[in-house]
Structure formats: structure tokens, C-alpha cells
């Protein structure tokens, strides 16, 4: 590991320590899978990026675990 690298959370849970479960419309999983495939990424990464884009569009930024309101 590069000496300048410092994990965001150092508790053994990795980069994405929080689980988030949501209820969605029927077909949402298939729609997300199709969108993720178009972007050449995983379903999880597609949802993470889409969530961050929507939060920022609403004036909320999430940086290193801290919430910033615009």
C-alpha cells in the first residue's frame, strides 16, 4: 500500500461500510442492471454514483462520511 494512502474508514469494513436497503417499483432491479451494463459497471457502483448525483442535484454533498449542505 502506498504510504500516502489512508483508508476512509479503518474498521475492517472497507470503503463502503453502510448497507442501504430500499423498496422499489417492480422492474427496478432489471432497469438498474441495464443502466449499469450500458455504463460498463456493477449494479452497486451504478446505484452509488446515481445516489451521489441526485444528492448533489438537491444541494447535499457527501464527502468522506461528512454531509455538506450547499
N, CA, C, O and CB atoms as a CASP TS submission, in Angstrom:
PFRMAT TS
TARGET T0000
AUTHOR 0000-0000-0000
METHOD Language model
MODEL 1
PARENT N/A
ATOM      1  N   UNK     1       0.843  -1.176   0.000  1.00  0.00           N
ATOM      2  CA  UNK     1       0.000   0.000   0.000  1.00  0.00           C
ATOM      3  C   UNK     1       0.885   1.235   0.000  1.00  0.00           C
ATOM      4  O   UNK     1       1.893   1.279   0.705  1.00  0.00           O
ATOM      5  CB  UNK     1      -0.957   0.000   1.213  1.00  0.00           C
ATOM      6  N   UNK     2       0.519   2.225  -0.777  1.00  0.00           N
ATOM      7  CA  UNK     2       1.268   3.470  -0.870  1.00  0.00           C
ATOM      8  C   UNK     2       1.216   4.181   0.472  1.00  0.00           C
ATOM      9  O   UNK     2       0.172   4.194   1.123  1.00  0.00           O
ATOM     10  CB  UNK     2       0.710   4.377  -1.997  1.00  0.00           C
ATOM     11  N   UNK     3       2.337   4.778   0.898  1.00  0.00           N
ATOM     12  CA  UNK     3       2.396   5.378   2.235  1.00  0.00           C
ATOM     13  C   UNK     3       1.443   6.565   2.406  1.00  0.00           C
ATOM     14  O   UNK     3       1.029   6.857   3.529  1.00  0.00           O
ATOM     15  CB  UNK     3       3.809   5.824   2.529  1.00  0.00           C
ATOM     16  N   UNK     4       1.086   7.257   1.312  1.00  0.00           N
ATOM     17  CA  UNK     4       0.172   8.399   1.414  1.00  0.00           C
ATOM     18  C   UNK     4      -1.289   7.952   1.474  1.00  0.00           C
ATOM     19  O   UNK     4      -2.166   8.739   1.830  1.00  0.00           O
ATOM     20  CB  UNK     4       0.377   9.343   0.229  1.00  0.00           C
ATOM     21  N   UNK     5      -1.549   6.686   1.127  1.00  0.00           N
ATOM     22  CA  UNK     5      -2.926   6.193   1.127  1.00  0.00           C
ATOM     23  C   UNK     5      -3.409   5.992   2.555  1.00  0.00           C
ATOM     24  O   UNK     5      -2.732   5.363   3.368  1.00  0.00           O
ATOM     25  CB  UNK     5      -3.037   4.874   0.333  1.00  0.00           C
ATOM     26  N   UNK     6      -4.566   6.525   2.847  1.00  0.00           N
ATOM     27  CA  UNK     6      -5.201   6.276   4.139  1.00  0.00           C
ATOM     28  C   UNK     6      -6.648   5.911   3.882  1.00  0.00           C
ATOM     29  O   UNK     6      -7.378   6.692   3.272  1.00  0.00           O
ATOM     30  CB  UNK     6      -5.092   7.517   5.086  1.00  0.00           C
ATOM     31  N   UNK     7      -7.082   4.742   4.332  1.00  0.00           N
ATOM     32  CA  UNK     7      -8.464   4.357   4.103  1.00  0.00           C
ATOM     33  C   UNK     7      -9.428   5.349   4.751  1.00  0.00           C
ATOM     34  O   UNK     7      -9.119   5.945   5.782  1.00  0.00           O
ATOM     35  CB  UNK     7      -8.714   2.952   4.639  1.00  0.00           C
ATOM     36  N   UNK     8     -10.592   5.517   4.137  1.00  0.00           N
ATOM     37  CA  UNK     8     -11.597   6.418   4.673  1.00  0.00           C
ATOM     38  C   UNK     8     -12.071   5.918   6.029  1.00  0.00           C
ATOM     39  O   UNK     8     -12.203   6.701   6.970  1.00  0.00           O
ATOM     40  CB  UNK     8     -12.780   6.554   3.703  1.00  0.00           C
ATOM     41  N   UNK     9     -12.324   4.632   6.134  1.00  0.00           N
ATOM     42  CA  UNK     9     -12.762   4.026   7.391  1.00  0.00           C
ATOM     43  C   UNK     9     -11.828   2.861   7.679  1.00  0.00           C
ATOM     44  O   UNK     9     -11.659   1.971   6.845  1.00  0.00           O
ATOM     45  CB  UNK     9     -14.267   3.554   7.323  1.00  0.00           C
ATOM     46  N   UNK    10     -11.231   2.868   8.844  1.00  0.00           N
ATOM     47  CA  UNK    10     -10.241   1.857   9.175  1.00  0.00           C
ATOM     48  C   UNK    10     -10.790   0.909  10.235  1.00  0.00           C
ATOM     49  O   UNK    10     -10.165   0.707  11.276  1.00  0.00           O
ATOM     50  CB  UNK    10      -8.941   2.512   9.660  1.00  0.00           C
ATOM     51  N   UNK    11     -11.961   0.327   9.969  1.00  0.00           N
ATOM     52  CA  UNK    11     -12.533  -0.606  10.935  1.00  0.00           C
ATOM     53  C   UNK    11     -12.719  -2.001  10.343  1.00  0.00           C
ATOM     54  O   UNK    11     -13.404  -2.841  10.926  1.00  0.00           O
ATOM     55  CB  UNK    11     -13.864  -0.080  11.439  1.00  0.00           C
ATOM     56  N   UNK    12     -12.112  -2.242   9.194  1.00  0.00           N
ATOM     57  CA  UNK    12     -12.169  -3.549   8.581  1.00  0.00           C
ATOM     58  C   UNK    12     -13.365  -3.767   7.668  1.00  0.00           C
ATOM     59  O   UNK    12     -13.495  -4.839   7.077  1.00  0.00           O
ATOM     60  CB  UNK    12     -12.173  -4.572   9.632  1.00  0.00           C
ATOM     61  N   UNK    13     -14.242  -2.776   7.536  1.00  0.00           N
ATOM     62  CA  UNK    13     -15.429  -2.951   6.707  1.00  0.00           C
ATOM     63  C   UNK    13     -15.233  -2.477   5.275  1.00  0.00           C
ATOM     64  O   UNK    13     -16.137  -2.639   4.456  1.00  0.00           O
ATOM     65  CB  UNK    13     -16.585  -2.221   7.317  1.00  0.00           C
ATOM     66  N   UNK    14     -14.091  -1.903   4.946  1.00  0.00           N
ATOM     67  CA  UNK    14     -13.822  -1.482   3.584  1.00  0.00           C
ATOM     68  C   UNK    14     -14.303  -0.076   3.278  1.00  0.00           C
ATOM     69  O   UNK    14     -14.616   0.701   4.181  1.00  0.00           O
ATOM     70  CB  UNK    14     -14.450  -2.433   2.637  1.00  0.00           C
ATOM     71  N   UNK    15     -14.359   0.243   1.976  1.00  0.00           N
ATOM     72  CA  UNK    15     -14.724   1.591   1.530  1.00  0.00           C
ATOM     73  C   UNK    15     -16.194   1.911   1.710  1.00  0.00           C
ATOM     74  O   UNK    15     -16.554   3.078   1.865  1.00  0.00           O
ATOM     75  CB  UNK    15     -14.361   1.762   0.093  1.00  0.00           C
ATOM     76  N   UNK    16     -17.058   0.892   1.691  1.00  0.00           N
ATOM     77  CA  UNK    16     -18.497   1.115   1.751  1.00  0.00           C
ATOM     78  C   UNK    16     -19.087   0.357   2.937  1.00  0.00           C
ATOM     79  O   UNK    16     -19.668  -0.713   2.758  1.00  0.00           O
ATOM     80  CB  UNK    16     -19.176   0.677   0.432  1.00  0.00           C
ATOM     81  N   UNK    17     -18.945   0.899   4.145  1.00  0.00           N
ATOM     82  CA  UNK    17     -19.334   0.167   5.342  1.00  0.00           C
ATOM     83  C   UNK    17     -20.827   0.177   5.657  1.00  0.00           C
ATOM     84  O   UNK    17     -21.279  -0.620   6.478  1.00  0.00           O
ATOM     85  CB  UNK    17     -18.607   0.715   6.490  1.00  0.00           C
ATOM     86  N   UNK    18     -21.598   1.051   5.031  1.00  0.00           N
ATOM     87  CA  UNK    18     -23.013   1.141   5.365  1.00  0.00           C
ATOM     88  C   UNK    18     -23.875   0.438   4.325  1.00  0.00           C
ATOM     89  O   UNK    18     -23.718   0.637   3.121  1.00  0.00           O
ATOM     90  CB  UNK    18     -23.433   2.597   5.492  1.00  0.00           C
ATOM     91  N   UNK    19     -24.792  -0.391   4.824  1.00  0.00           N
ATOM     92  CA  UNK    19     -25.766  -1.019   3.942  1.00  0.00           C
ATOM     93  C   UNK    19     -26.968  -0.097   3.832  1.00  0.00           C
ATOM     94  O   UNK    19     -27.329   0.590   4.787  1.00  0.00           O
ATOM     95  CB  UNK    19     -26.184  -2.429   4.464  1.00  0.00           C
ATOM     96  N   UNK    20     -27.582  -0.089   2.660  1.00  0.00           N
ATOM     97  CA  UNK    20     -28.776   0.707   2.424  1.00  0.00           C
ATOM     98  C   UNK    20     -29.753  -0.149   1.639  1.00  0.00           C
ATOM     99  O   UNK    20     -29.448  -0.614   0.541  1.00  0.00           O
ATOM    100  CB  UNK    20     -28.444   2.034   1.666  1.00  0.00           C
ATOM    101  N   UNK    21     -30.926  -0.349   2.210  1.00  0.00           N
ATOM    102  CA  UNK    21     -31.958  -1.141   1.525  1.00  0.00           C
ATOM    103  C   UNK    21     -33.133  -0.231   1.231  1.00  0.00           C
ATOM    104  O   UNK    21     -33.527   0.581   2.067  1.00  0.00           O
ATOM    105  CB  UNK    21     -32.407  -2.373   2.384  1.00  0.00           C
ATOM    106  N   UNK    22     -33.688  -0.370   0.046  1.00  0.00           N
ATOM    107  CA  UNK    22     -34.840   0.444  -0.339  1.00  0.00           C
ATOM    108  C   UNK    22     -35.904  -0.436  -0.992  1.00  0.00           C
ATOM    109  O   UNK    22     -35.609  -1.487  -1.561  1.00  0.00           O
ATOM    110  CB  UNK    22     -34.413   1.583  -1.299  1.00  0.00           C
ATOM    111  N   UNK    23     -37.118   0.017  -0.892  1.00  0.00           N
ATOM    112  CA  UNK    23     -38.213  -0.606  -1.629  1.00  0.00           C
ATOM    113  C   UNK    23     -38.290   0.110  -2.977  1.00  0.00           C
ATOM    114  O   UNK    23     -38.153   1.332  -3.037  1.00  0.00           O
ATOM    115  CB  UNK    23     -39.591  -0.521  -0.834  1.00  0.00           C
ATOM    116  N   UNK    24     -38.506  -0.631  -4.040  1.00  0.00           N
ATOM    117  CA  UNK    24     -38.542  -0.037  -5.375  1.00  0.00           C
ATOM    118  C   UNK    24     -39.682  -0.633  -6.183  1.00  0.00           C
ATOM    119  O   UNK    24     -40.233  -1.678  -5.836  1.00  0.00           O
ATOM    120  CB  UNK    24     -37.202  -0.248  -6.104  1.00  0.00           C
ATOM    121  N   UNK    25     -40.018   0.041  -7.248  1.00  0.00           N
ATOM    122  CA  UNK    25     -41.057  -0.451  -8.145  1.00  0.00           C
ATOM    123  C   UNK    25     -40.632  -1.753  -8.789  1.00  0.00           C
ATOM    124  O   UNK    25     -39.443  -2.029  -8.946  1.00  0.00           O
ATOM    125  CB  UNK    25     -41.382   0.585  -9.218  1.00  0.00           C
ATOM    126  N   UNK    26     -41.611  -2.542  -9.154  1.00  0.00           N
ATOM    127  CA  UNK    26     -41.344  -3.791  -9.868  1.00  0.00           C
ATOM    128  C   UNK    26     -40.568  -3.456 -11.144  1.00  0.00           C
ATOM    129  O   UNK    26     -40.932  -2.531 -11.870  1.00  0.00           O
ATOM    130  CB  UNK    26     -42.680  -4.557 -10.201  1.00  0.00           C
ATOM    131  N   UNK    27     -39.528  -4.189 -11.406  1.00  0.00           N
ATOM    132  CA  UNK    27     -38.709  -3.971 -12.598  1.00  0.00           C
ATOM    133  C   UNK    27     -37.512  -3.063 -12.369  1.00  0.00           C
ATOM    134  O   UNK    27     -36.670  -2.909 -13.255  1.00  0.00           O
ATOM    135  CB  UNK    27     -39.550  -3.396 -13.681  1.00  0.00           C
ATOM    136  N   UNK    28     -37.429  -2.461 -11.185  1.00  0.00           N
ATOM    137  CA  UNK    28     -36.320  -1.533 -10.911  1.00  0.00           C
ATOM    138  C   UNK    28     -34.969  -2.230 -10.985  1.00  0.00           C
ATOM    139  O   UNK    28     -34.010  -1.673 -11.520  1.00  0.00           O
ATOM    140  CB  UNK    28     -36.492  -0.893  -9.537  1.00  0.00           C
ATOM    141  N   UNK    29     -34.890  -3.438 -10.453  1.00  0.00           N
ATOM    142  CA  UNK    29     -33.613  -4.159 -10.485  1.00  0.00           C
ATOM    143  C   UNK    29     -33.164  -4.398 -11.924  1.00  0.00           C
ATOM    144  O   UNK    29     -31.985  -4.236 -12.238  1.00  0.00           O
ATOM    145  CB  UNK    29     -33.731  -5.503  -9.736  1.00  0.00           C
ATOM    146  N   UNK    30     -34.081  -4.777 -12.790  1.00  0.00           N
ATOM    147  CA  UNK    30     -33.740  -5.020 -14.197  1.00  0.00           C
ATOM    148  C   UNK    30     -33.340  -3.709 -14.878  1.00  0.00           C
ATOM    149  O   UNK    30     -32.420  -3.687 -15.695  1.00  0.00           O
ATOM    150  CB  UNK    30     -34.933  -5.674 -14.945  1.00  0.00           C
ATOM    151  N   UNK    31     -34.030  -2.624 -14.542  1.00  0.00           N
ATOM    152  CA  UNK    31     -33.686  -1.325 -15.133  1.00  0.00           C
ATOM    153  C   UNK    31     -32.299  -0.879 -14.691  1.00  0.00           C
ATOM    154  O   UNK    31     -31.523  -0.368 -15.498  1.00  0.00           O
ATOM    155  CB  UNK    31     -34.729  -0.262 -14.747  1.00  0.00           C
ATOM    156  N   UNK    32     -31.984  -1.069 -13.410  1.00  0.00           N
ATOM    157  CA  UNK    32     -30.656  -0.703 -12.896  1.00  0.00           C
ATOM    158  C   UNK    32     -29.587  -1.570 -13.544  1.00  0.00           C
ATOM    159  O   UNK    32     -28.517  -1.078 -13.905  1.00  0.00           O
ATOM    160  CB  UNK    32     -30.602  -0.849 -11.356  1.00  0.00           C
ATOM    161  N   UNK    33     -29.873  -2.853 -13.691  1.00  0.00           N
ATOM    162  CA  UNK    33     -28.911  -3.756 -14.333  1.00  0.00           C
ATOM    163  C   UNK    33     -28.642  -3.327 -15.772  1.00  0.00           C
ATOM    164  O   UNK    33     -27.498  -3.362 -16.227  1.00  0.00           O
ATOM    165  CB  UNK    33     -29.428  -5.207 -14.302  1.00  0.00           C
ATOM    166  N   UNK    34     -29.677  -2.926 -16.483  1.00  0.00           N
ATOM    167  CA  UNK    34     -29.500  -2.476 -17.870  1.00  0.00           C
ATOM    168  C   UNK    34     -28.673  -1.194 -17.925  1.00  0.00           C
ATOM    169  O   UNK    34     -27.778  -1.064 -18.760  1.00  0.00           O
ATOM    170  CB  UNK    34     -30.868  -2.250 -18.544  1.00  0.00           C
ATOM    171  N   UNK    35     -28.973  -0.251 -17.036  1.00  0.00           N
ATOM    172  CA  UNK    35     -28.221   1.006 -16.999  1.00  0.00           C
ATOM    173  C   UNK    35     -26.759   0.765 -16.625  1.00  0.00           C
ATOM    174  O   UNK    35     -25.855   1.363 -17.209  1.00  0.00           O
ATOM    175  CB  UNK    35     -28.863   1.982 -16.004  1.00  0.00           C
ATOM    176  N   UNK    36     -26.536  -0.107 -15.658  1.00  0.00           N
ATOM    177  CA  UNK    36     -25.170  -0.423 -15.240  1.00  0.00           C
ATOM    178  C   UNK    36     -24.388  -1.062 -16.383  1.00  0.00           C
ATOM    179  O   UNK    36     -23.211  -0.769 -16.590  1.00  0.00           O
ATOM    180  CB  UNK    36     -25.183  -1.358 -14.020  1.00  0.00           C
ATOM    181  N   UNK    37     -25.062  -1.937 -17.117  1.00  0.00           N
ATOM    182  CA  UNK    37     -24.395  -2.584 -18.252  1.00  0.00           C
ATOM    183  C   UNK    37     -24.012  -1.547 -19.305  1.00  0.00           C
ATOM    184  O   UNK    37     -22.927  -1.624 -19.882  1.00  0.00           O
ATOM    185  CB  UNK    37     -25.305  -3.667 -18.874  1.00  0.00           C
ATOM    186  N   UNK    38     -24.897  -0.572 -19.562  1.00  0.00           N
ATOM    187  CA  UNK    38     -24.587   0.482 -20.517  1.00  0.00           C
ATOM    188  C   UNK    38     -23.372   1.295 -20.092  1.00  0.00           C
ATOM    189  O   UNK    38     -22.600   1.760 -20.931  1.00  0.00           O
ATOM    190  CB  UNK    38     -25.781   1.395 -20.689  1.00  0.00           C
ATOM    191  N   UNK    39     -23.207   1.463 -18.777  1.00  0.00           N
ATOM    192  CA  UNK    39     -22.074   2.233 -18.229  1.00  0.00           C
ATOM    193  C   UNK    39     -20.860   1.353 -17.938  1.00  0.00           C
ATOM    194  O   UNK    39     -19.838   1.843 -17.458  1.00  0.00           O
ATOM    195  CB  UNK    39     -22.498   2.951 -16.950  1.00  0.00           C
ATOM    196  N   UNK    40     -20.972   0.049 -18.229  1.00  0.00           N
ATOM    197  CA  UNK    40     -19.870  -0.904 -18.003  1.00  0.00           C
ATOM    198  C   UNK    40     -19.434  -0.914 -16.544  1.00  0.00           C
ATOM    199  O   UNK    40     -18.244  -0.819 -16.242  1.00  0.00           O
ATOM    200  CB  UNK    40     -18.671  -0.561 -18.899  1.00  0.00           C
ATOM    201  N   UNK    41     -20.403  -1.028 -15.646  1.00  0.00           N
ATOM    202  CA  UNK    41     -20.097  -1.056 -14.223  1.00  0.00           C
ATOM    203  C   UNK    41     -21.021  -2.050 -13.532  1.00  0.00           C
ATOM    204  O   UNK    41     -21.887  -2.652 -14.167  1.00  0.00           O
ATOM    205  CB  UNK    41     -20.238   0.355 -13.595  1.00  0.00           C
ATOM    206  N   UNK    42     -20.830  -2.216 -12.235  1.00  0.00           N
ATOM    207  CA  UNK    42     -21.676  -3.125 -11.466  1.00  0.00           C
ATOM    208  C   UNK    42     -22.961  -2.416 -11.043  1.00  0.00           C
ATOM    209  O   UNK    42     -23.045  -1.189 -11.075  1.00  0.00           O
ATOM    210  CB  UNK    42     -20.920  -3.657 -10.226  1.00  0.00           C
ATOM    211  N   UNK    43     -23.948  -3.199 -10.652  1.00  0.00           N
ATOM    212  CA  UNK    43     -25.191  -2.622 -10.156  1.00  0.00           C
ATOM    213  C   UNK    43     -24.919  -1.739  -8.939  1.00  0.00           C
ATOM    214  O   UNK    43     -25.437  -0.626  -8.850  1.00  0.00           O
ATOM    215  CB  UNK    43     -26.198  -3.733  -9.802  1.00  0.00           C
ATOM    216  N   UNK    44     -24.116  -2.230  -8.011  1.00  0.00           N
ATOM    217  CA  UNK    44     -23.821  -1.479  -6.786  1.00  0.00           C
ATOM    218  C   UNK    44     -23.155  -0.147  -7.093  1.00  0.00           C
ATOM    219  O   UNK    44     -23.531   0.884  -6.534  1.00  0.00           O
ATOM    220  CB  UNK    44     -22.928  -2.301  -5.862  1.00  0.00           C
ATOM    221  N   UNK    45     -22.166  -0.165  -7.982  1.00  0.00           N
ATOM    222  CA  UNK    45     -21.463   1.079  -8.313  1.00  0.00           C
ATOM    223  C   UNK    45     -22.385   2.049  -9.042  1.00  0.00           C
ATOM    224  O   UNK    45     -22.328   3.257  -8.813  1.00  0.00           O
ATOM    225  CB  UNK    45     -20.224   0.785  -9.173  1.00  0.00           C
ATOM    226  N   UNK    46     -23.235   1.518  -9.919  1.00  0.00           N
ATOM    227  CA  UNK    46     -24.181   2.387 -10.622  1.00  0.00           C
ATOM    228  C   UNK    46     -25.103   3.083  -9.621  1.00  0.00           C
ATOM    229  O   UNK    46     -25.329   4.289  -9.724  1.00  0.00           O
ATOM    230  CB  UNK    46     -25.011   1.575 -11.645  1.00  0.00           C
ATOM    231  N   UNK    47     -25.632   2.340  -8.663  1.00  0.00           N
ATOM    232  CA  UNK    47     -26.538   2.923  -7.657  1.00  0.00           C
ATOM    233  C   UNK    47     -25.794   3.922  -6.790  1.00  0.00           C
ATOM    234  O   UNK    47     -26.331   4.990  -6.496  1.00  0.00           O
ATOM    235  CB  UNK    47     -27.164   1.820  -6.774  1.00  0.00           C
ATOM    236  N   UNK    48     -24.566   3.605  -6.369  1.00  0.00           N
ATOM    237  CA  UNK    48     -23.780   4.556  -5.565  1.00  0.00           C
ATOM    238  C   UNK    48     -23.600   5.876  -6.298  1.00  0.00           C
ATOM    239  O   UNK    48     -23.814   6.944  -5.726  1.00  0.00           O
ATOM    240  CB  UNK    48     -22.406   3.962  -5.216  1.00  0.00           C
ATOM    241  N   UNK    49     -23.202   5.801  -7.583  1.00  0.00           N
ATOM    242  CA  UNK    49     -22.964   7.017  -8.363  1.00  0.00           C
ATOM    243  C   UNK    49     -24.256   7.792  -8.609  1.00  0.00           C
ATOM    244  O   UNK    49     -24.269   9.020  -8.524  1.00  0.00           O
ATOM    245  CB  UNK    49     -22.308   6.665  -9.697  1.00  0.00           C
ATOM    246  N   UNK    50     -25.344   7.080  -8.913  1.00  0.00           N
ATOM    247  CA  UNK    50     -26.630   7.739  -9.154  1.00  0.00           C
ATOM    248  C   UNK    50     -27.116   8.445  -7.883  1.00  0.00           C
ATOM    249  O   UNK    50     -27.645   9.554  -7.950  1.00  0.00           O
ATOM    250  CB  UNK    50     -27.685   6.710  -9.636  1.00  0.00           C
ATOM    251  N   UNK    51     -26.938   7.805  -6.741  1.00  0.00           N
ATOM    252  CA  UNK    51     -27.339   8.405  -5.469  1.00  0.00           C
ATOM    253  C   UNK    51     -26.547   9.686  -5.198  1.00  0.00           C
ATOM    254  O   UNK    51     -27.119  10.698  -4.792  1.00  0.00           O
ATOM    255  CB  UNK    51     -27.142   7.403  -4.317  1.00  0.00           C
ATOM    256  N   UNK    52     -25.227   9.642  -5.423  1.00  0.00           N
ATOM    257  CA  UNK    52     -24.411  10.835  -5.213  1.00  0.00           C
ATOM    258  C   UNK    52     -24.813  11.964  -6.152  1.00  0.00           C
ATOM    259  O   UNK    52     -24.857  13.124  -5.741  1.00  0.00           O
ATOM    260  CB  UNK    52     -22.939  10.504  -5.404  1.00  0.00           C
ATOM    261  N   UNK    53     -25.112  11.634  -7.427  1.00  0.00           N
ATOM    262  CA  UNK    53     -25.549  12.662  -8.380  1.00  0.00           C
ATOM    263  C   UNK    53     -26.863  13.299  -7.937  1.00  0.00           C
ATOM    264  O   UNK    53     -27.014  14.519  -8.008  1.00  0.00           O
ATOM    265  CB  UNK    53     -25.705  12.059  -9.788  1.00  0.00           C
ATOM    266  N   UNK    54     -27.800  12.499  -7.488  1.00  0.00           N
ATOM    267  CA  UNK    54     -29.100  13.027  -7.042  1.00  0.00           C
ATOM    268  C   UNK    54     -28.957  13.871  -5.780  1.00  0.00           C
ATOM    269  O   UNK    54     -29.590  14.921  -5.663  1.00  0.00           O
ATOM    270  CB  UNK    54     -30.085  11.876  -6.786  1.00  0.00           C
ATOM    271  N   UNK    55     -28.136  13.426  -4.840  1.00  0.00           N
ATOM    272  CA  UNK    55     -27.911  14.216  -3.629  1.00  0.00           C
ATOM    273  C   UNK    55     -27.313  15.572  -3.975  1.00  0.00           C
ATOM    274  O   UNK    55     -27.753  16.601  -3.461  1.00  0.00           O
ATOM    275  CB  UNK    55     -26.992  13.465  -2.657  1.00  0.00           C
ATOM    276  N   UNK    56     -26.304  15.572  -4.849  1.00  0.00           N
ATOM    277  CA  UNK    56     -25.669  16.837  -5.238  1.00  0.00           C
ATOM    278  C   UNK    56     -26.642  17.743  -5.974  1.00  0.00           C
ATOM    279  O   UNK    56     -26.609  18.959  -5.791  1.00  0.00           O
ATOM    280  CB  UNK    56     -24.444  16.573  -6.113  1.00  0.00           C
ATOM    281  N   UNK    57     -27.514  17.168  -6.808  1.00  0.00           N
ATOM    282  CA  UNK    57     -28.523  17.968  -7.507  1.00  0.00           C
ATOM    283  C   UNK    57     -29.494  18.617  -6.521  1.00  0.00           C
ATOM    284  O   UNK    57     -30.053  19.678  -6.801  1.00  0.00           O
ATOM    285  CB  UNK    57     -29.297  17.096  -8.509  1.00  0.00           C
ATOM    286  N   UNK    58     -29.691  17.983  -5.373  1.00  0.00           N
ATOM    287  CA  UNK    58     -30.563  18.522  -4.321  1.00  0.00           C
ATOM    288  C   UNK    58     -29.819  19.425  -3.346  1.00  0.00           C
ATOM    289  O   UNK    58     -30.405  19.905  -2.376  1.00  0.00           O
ATOM    290  CB  UNK    58     -31.214  17.389  -3.559  1.00  0.00           C
ATOM    291  N   UNK    59     -28.529  19.659  -3.596  1.00  0.00           N
ATOM    292  CA  UNK    59     -27.758  20.563  -2.754  1.00  0.00           C
ATOM    293  C   UNK    59     -27.111  19.911  -1.549  1.00  0.00           C
ATOM    294  O   UNK    59     -26.748  20.596  -0.593  1.00  0.00           O
ATOM    295  CB  UNK    59     -28.624  21.652  -2.294  1.00  0.00           C
ATOM    296  N   UNK    60     -26.962  18.587  -1.584  1.00  0.00           N
ATOM    297  CA  UNK    60     -26.340  17.861  -0.471  1.00  0.00           C
ATOM    298  C   UNK    60     -25.118  17.129  -1.005  1.00  0.00           C
ATOM    299  O   UNK    60     -25.213  16.386  -1.982  1.00  0.00           O
ATOM    300  CB  UNK    60     -27.349  16.859   0.198  1.00  0.00           C
ATOM    301  N   UNK    61     -23.968  17.336  -0.365  1.00  0.00           N
ATOM    302  CA  UNK    61     -22.745  16.647  -0.766  1.00  0.00           C
ATOM    303  C   UNK    61     -22.301  15.725   0.364  1.00  0.00           C
ATOM    304  O   UNK    61     -22.389  16.070   1.542  1.00  0.00           O
ATOM    305  CB  UNK    61     -21.621  17.663  -1.125  1.00  0.00           C
ATOM    306  N   UNK    62     -21.829  14.564  -0.019  1.00  0.00           N
ATOM    307  CA  UNK    62     -21.300  13.597   0.941  1.00  0.00           C
ATOM    308  C   UNK    62     -19.820  13.438   0.633  1.00  0.00           C
ATOM    309  O   UNK    62     -19.453  12.901  -0.412  1.00  0.00           O
ATOM    310  CB  UNK    62     -22.062  12.210   0.867  1.00  0.00           C
ATOM    311  N   UNK    63     -18.973  13.903   1.536  1.00  0.00           N
ATOM    312  CA  UNK    63     -17.528  13.846   1.354  1.00  0.00           C
ATOM    313  C   UNK    63     -16.874  13.198   2.565  1.00  0.00           C
ATOM    314  O   UNK    63     -16.939  13.719   3.679  1.00  0.00           O
ATOM    315  CB  UNK    63     -16.952  15.253   1.118  1.00  0.00           C
ATOM    316  N   UNK    64     -16.242  12.050   2.327  1.00  0.00           N
ATOM    317  CA  UNK    64     -15.526  11.338   3.386  1.00  0.00           C
ATOM    318  C   UNK    64     -16.380  11.136   4.627  1.00  0.00           C
ATOM    319  O   UNK    64     -15.906  11.280   5.754  1.00  0.00           O
ATOM    320  CB  UNK    64     -14.267  12.087   3.754  1.00  0.00           C
ATOM    321  N   UNK    65     -17.641  10.801   4.404  1.00  0.00           N
ATOM    322  CA  UNK    65     -18.535  10.499   5.509  1.00  0.00           C
ATOM    323  C   UNK    65     -19.188  11.714   6.156  1.00  0.00           C
ATOM    324  O   UNK    65     -19.953  11.566   7.110  1.00  0.00           O
ATOM    325  CB  UNK    65     -17.793   9.755   6.535  1.00  0.00           C
ATOM    326  N   UNK    66     -18.900  12.904   5.657  1.00  0.00           N
ATOM    327  CA  UNK    66     -19.486  14.122   6.214  1.00  0.00           C
ATOM    328  C   UNK    66     -20.488  14.709   5.232  1.00  0.00           C
ATOM    329  O   UNK    66     -20.269  14.690   4.021  1.00  0.00           O
ATOM    330  CB  UNK    66     -18.391  15.157   6.549  1.00  0.00           C
ATOM    331  N   UNK    67     -21.586  15.227   5.761  1.00  0.00           N
ATOM    332  CA  UNK    67     -22.633  15.822   4.935  1.00  0.00           C
ATOM    333  C   UNK    67     -22.407  17.329   4.867  1.00  0.00           C
ATOM    334  O   UNK    67     -22.229  17.991   5.889  1.00  0.00           O
ATOM    335  CB  UNK    67     -24.052  15.496   5.500  1.00  0.00           C
ATOM    336  N   UNK    68     -22.417  17.864   3.629  1.00  0.00           N
ATOM    337  CA  UNK    68     -22.280  19.302   3.404  1.00  0.00           C
ATOM    338  C   UNK    68     -23.529  19.784   2.683  1.00  0.00           C
ATOM    339  O   UNK    68     -23.920  19.220   1.660  1.00  0.00           O
ATOM    340  CB  UNK    68     -20.986  19.637   2.580  1.00  0.00           C
ATOM    341  N   UNK    69     -24.152  20.822   3.214  1.00  0.00           N
ATOM    342  CA  UNK    69     -25.323  21.410   2.566  1.00  0.00           C
ATOM    343  C   UNK    69     -24.878  22.619   1.760  1.00  0.00           C
ATOM    344  O   UNK    69     -24.120  23.460   2.243  1.00  0.00           O
ATOM    345  CB  UNK    69     -26.410  21.809   3.612  1.00  0.00           C
ATOM    346  N   UNK    70     -25.361  22.693   0.520  1.00  0.00           N
ATOM    347  CA  UNK    70     -24.972  23.814  -0.353  1.00  0.00           C
ATOM    348  C   UNK    70     -25.810  25.047  -0.058  1.00  0.00           C
ATOM    349  O   UNK    70     -25.626  26.085  -0.693  1.00  0.00           O
ATOM    350  CB  UNK    70     -25.119  23.425  -1.835  1.00  0.00           C
TER
END
